[in-house]
């Protein structure tokens, strides 16, 4: 099935409208856990986060040549 640009844009508009009605509520326990993670030393401004870029590069290098071969027979 060939999808046209107009169909793709229509689907995005519909999804955007639908997303406006979604309400996400975070409970106090979850918010407290977020605060604890954000307060960790390694998450502070100025902390060395270069490992993120190394991890991203390793991930991309590993998967750049992966090809789908289909289900096993």
Secondary structure, 3 states (H helix, E strand, C coil): CCCCHHHHHHHHHHHHHHHCCCCCCCCHHHHHHHHHHHHCHHHCCCCCCHHHHHHHHHHHHHHCCCCCCCCCC
